[in-house]
């Protein structure tokens, strides 16, 4: 049974009128979503979105002037709880990964079937969209590269043992750490609920608390945090 959601306010951003028309037709096919505004550029979006107060933004990644990456970063600074889904014709994982690092919740390819779009948007609205395997792999690659460069930098300098060095701690409870570990492996809320014998609603609340405690926006950022803290094996 599909979980019911309250009507979600949606804002569309695409420099091509046909692009916005296509997104509009798909979104309006589900009365769980209502379009509250549209923009043809990143600059227009930043000016209009704080006024219209949407909950979800569909953001074209490539636009003249301010593109979707920069607009996403600025909007997340203005409205940290705003959910942004990138929309693109390209499946270039580098661009998509960069968008998610800047705060986007996920991405949609323009050539996907409308039913796939709506299934994904519902999952994002319910905080249930898991991280794709491609993004998890890209994150692992970047994390490993960063750690390797840092190790080389440190190896070239004399090291002094600091007995007073602080031990890195996490504000998460044991259960929250367990949920975070599963999220970082790409598990969905339903899968996590099944593993721990919890309801999906309880898992969703745990995830919300984790994001708030760590001041993070999405599952990719959570995965990086889990890696940095040694909460998961890389």
C-alpha positions in Angstrom: 0.0 0.0 0.0 1.4 3.4 -1.0 1.9 5.8 1.9 -0.3 8.9 1.6 1.5 12.2 1.6 0.2 15.7 2.2 0.2 17.8 -0.9 3.8 18.9 -1.7 4.5 22.4 -3.1 6.7 22.1 -6.1 8.8 24.8 -8.0 10.2 24.1 -11.5 13.5 25.5 -12.8 14.5 25.0 -16.5 15.7 27.5 -19.1 13.8 25.7 -21.9 10.0 26.3 -22.0 9.5 22.8 -23.3 11.5 21.4 -20.4 9.3 23.2 -17.9 6.2 22.1 -19.8 7.3 18.4 -19.7 8.0 18.6 -15.9 4.7 20.4 -15.4 2.7 17.7 -17.2 4.4 14.9 -15.2 4.0 16.6 -11.8 0.4 17.6 -12.4 -0.5 14.0 -13.1 -0.4 13.3 -9.4 -2.7 15.4 -7.2 -0.3 14.9 -4.2 1.9 17.6 -5.8 1.0 21.2 -6.6 3.2 23.6 -8.7 3.6 26.9 -7.0 6.0 28.6 -9.4 8.5 28.4 -12.3 11.8 30.0 -13.3 13.9 30.0 -16.4 17.3 30.6 -14.7 19.1 30.1 -11.4 18.9 33.8 -10.7 15.1 33.8 -11.2 14.8 30.8 -8.9 16.8 32.4 -6.1 14.6 35.5 -6.3 11.2 33.7 -6.5 11.6 30.6 -4.3 11.8 32.3 -0.9 8.6 34.1 -1.8 6.6 31.1 -3.0 8.0 28.8 -0.2 8.0 25.4 -2.1 8.9 22.2 -0.3 10.4 20.6 -3.4 12.4 22.1 -6.3 13.0 20.4 -9.7 16.3 22.0 -10.9 17.7 21.7 -14.4 21.5 21.2 -13.9 22.7 23.0 -17.1 21.4 26.6 -17.6 23.0 29.8 -19.1 24.2 32.2 -16.4 23.8 30.7 -13.0 23.5 27.0 -13.5 21.7 24.5 -11.3 24.8 23.6 -9.2 25.4 27.2 -8.0 21.6 27.9 -7.6 21.3 24.7 -5.5 24.1 25.7 -3.2 22.7 29.2 -2.7 19.2 28.0 -2.1 20.3 25.5 0.5 22.0 28.4 2.4 18.8 30.4 2.3 16.4 27.5 3.0 18.3 24.5 4.5 15.2 22.3 4.7 14.3 22.8 1.0 14.4 19.6 -1.0 16.1 19.9 -4.4 16.1 17.3 -7.1 18.3 17.8 -10.1 16.9 17.2 -13.6 19.2 16.5 -16.5 19.6 14.7 -19.8 23.1 13.6 -18.9 23.9 10.7 -16.5 27.4 12.2 -15.9 27.9 11.0 -12.4 30.5 13.7 -11.6 28.0 16.5 -12.1 25.3 14.7 -10.3 27.6 13.9 -7.4 28.7 17.5 -7.2 25.1 18.6 -7.1 24.3 16.3 -4.2 27.4 17.4 -2.3 26.0 20.9 -2.6 22.8 19.8 -0.9 20.5 18.3 -3.6 18.5 15.3 -2.4 18.8 13.4 -5.7 18.4 13.5 -9.4 16.1 12.5 -12.3 17.0 11.8 -15.9 14.7 13.5 -18.4 14.3 10.4 -20.4 12.8 8.4 -17.6 9.1 7.3 -17.8 6.7 9.6 -16.0 5.7 6.8 -13.6 9.4 6.5 -12.5 9.5 10.3 -12.0 6.5 10.2 -9.7 7.7 7.2 -7.8 11.0 8.9 -7.1 9.5 12.2 -6.2 7.1 10.5 -3.7 10.1 8.8 -2.1 12.0 12.0 -1.8 9.0 13.7 -0.3 8.8 10.9 2.3 12.5 11.0 2.9 12.7 7.4 1.6 14.9 7.7 -1.5 18.0 5.6 -1.0 21.4 6.5 -2.4 22.2 4.9 -5.8 25.0 2.4 -6.0 26.8 4.7 -8.5 26.8 7.6 -6.1 28.0 5.4 -3.3 30.9 4.2 -5.4 31.7 7.8 -6.5 31.7 8.8 -2.8 34.0 6.0 -1.9 36.4 6.9 -4.6 36.5 10.6 -3.6 36.9 9.7 0.1 39.8 7.3 -0.6 41.5 9.9 -2.8 41.2 12.6 -0.2 42.5 10.2 2.5 45.5 9.2 0.3 46.5 12.8 -0.4 46.2 13.7 3.3 48.4 10.7 4.3 51.1 11.8 1.8 50.9 15.3 3.1 51.3 14.2 6.7 54.1 11.7 5.8 56.2 14.6 4.6 56.1 16.4 7.9 57.6 15.4 11.3 54.9 14.3 13.6 54.5 15.0 17.3 52.3 12.9 19.6 49.7 15.0 21.2 48.5 13.3 24.4 45.7 15.8 24.8 44.3 15.2 21.3 40.5 15.1 21.5 38.8 11.8 20.7 36.3 12.2 17.9 32.8 11.6 19.3 29.4 11.5 17.7 26.1 12.9 19.1 24.2 9.9 17.8 22.6 7.3 20.0 23.5 3.6 19.4 20.3 3.0 17.4 20.9 6.1 15.3 24.4 4.9 14.5 23.0 1.5 13.5 20.5 3.3 11.2 23.3 5.5 9.8 25.4 2.4 9.0 22.6 1.0 6.9 21.8 4.3 5.2 25.5 4.5 4.2 25.3 1.1 2.4 22.4 2.4 0.3 19.6 0.7 2.2 16.1 2.1 1.9 13.9 3.0 4.9 11.8 -0.2 4.3 15.0 -2.3 4.3 16.2 -0.7 7.5 12.9 -1.2 9.1 12.9 -4.9 8.2 16.4 -5.4 9.5 15.7 -3.9 13.0 12.0 -4.9 13.3 10.9 -1.3 13.3 8.2 0.6 11.5 9.1 2.7 8.5 7.8 5.7 10.4 10.2 5.1 13.2 13.1 4.8 10.8 12.1 8.0 9.1 12.1 9.8 12.5 15.6 8.3 13.3 16.8 9.6 10.0 15.3 13.1 10.6 17.0 13.2 14.0 20.3 12.1 12.6 20.3 14.8 9.9 19.4 17.5 12.4 22.1 16.4 14.9 24.8 16.4 12.3 23.5 19.5 10.4 23.6 17.6 7.1 21.2 17.6 4.1 21.1 14.1 2.5 22.2 10.5 2.5 25.4 11.2 0.5 26.6 13.6 3.2 25.6 11.1 5.8 27.6 8.4 4.1 30.7 10.6 4.0 30.3 11.4 7.7 30.0 7.7 8.5 33.2 7.0 6.6 35.1 9.8 8.3 34.0 8.7 11.7 34.9 5.1 11.0 31.3 3.9 11.5 31.4 1.8 8.4 34.0 -0.3 6.6 35.1 1.3 3.3 
